Amino acid sequence: MLPTSQLMDLTGQLVTLKTCYELTEPEMQKQPDCPHCHFNLAENDSKPVHGRLGQIKDKTDEVLNGWTNTLKSALEDPMLEEQKALCVFQTCEAAGAVFPV
């Protein structure tokens, strides 16, 4: 019911981001590759990370809103009213509630 491909796309975007917390600015100026993780931007086809986290967050918010609206629409479907009433009855019955006949 929910398009999981959207979530997989976002996950893929996050996985491609490269981060090294040990790299310092003087090290970046001294050599083209990171002495800690050995990442080299010149040898990598990756896009710069700057600004991508914000874009991914915005897209995540869009996906969440879309999924929320999809679920709300599905739950508000008039054809489900009878099934929802049955679920409530079964839940109450399982809890030991007694209904007069």
N, C-alpha and C positions, 0 to 999 in steps of 0.2 A: 504494500500500500504506500509506503514511503520510499522515495527514490534514493536508495543507498549509494548510488553512483555519485551523488553530490558530496556525501560524507567521504567517500573514497578519494575523490578529487582533492578535497581540502586536506586530507591526511597525506596524500602524495605531495602536495605543495609544502606542507610542514616538514616532511622527511627530507626534502631536497635542500632545505636551509642548512648552511654550514655555520657553526659557531665554535669559537675557541676562546675560552675565558682567560687563558694564560698569555695570549699574545699582547704585547705592549706596542705603543706607537713607535718608540725607537727601533724595535725589532722589525716593524713593518717598513720603516725607512731604510733599514740596513740591507734587507734581502727580500726577494719577491715571494718566498714561501715561508710558511709558519714553521719555526723550529720545533714546535710542540706537536702539532697535528699534521704537519707537512702539506697543508692545503696551499695550492698556488692558483690564484685567480686567473693568471694568464693561461694555464693549462686546463682550465675548467670551463665548461660551457654554461655554468650557472649564472643567473642574473644576479645583480647586486641585491643584498638582503634589505638595504635601506628602503623603508616604506612598504615592504612586502608583508610584514606582520600586520600592519594596519589594514591592508587590503584583505588579508586572510581573515582577520577579525570581522571586518564588515561583511564579507561573504558568509562567514559562519552565522552572523546575526540574521542575514537574509534567509539562509537555509532553515534556521530555527523557526523564524516567523512563518515560512512557507509550510513547514511540517506541522506547526501548531495549528495553522488555519486548516490544513488538510484533515487533521484529527478532529477539530471542532466541527467541520462540515460533516464528517462521517458520523459523529456522535449525534448530530442534530437531524440526521436523516429520518423522516417520518416512518420509513419502513422498519426501523430498528426499535420503535417504541415498544412493541409487544415483547421483543427479546430483552430489552432493558427491564421491563416490568417483571419478566420471568426471572431474570438474574437477581433482582431485589428480593423476590419471593424466596428463591433458593437460598440466598444469603441469610434471610431472616429464619428460614426453616432450619438451616444448619446451626444457627445460634440458639435454637430451642424455643423460638417464639411460637405461640399457639394462635391459630387463626380460627375464628368461629365459622362454622359452615352454614 
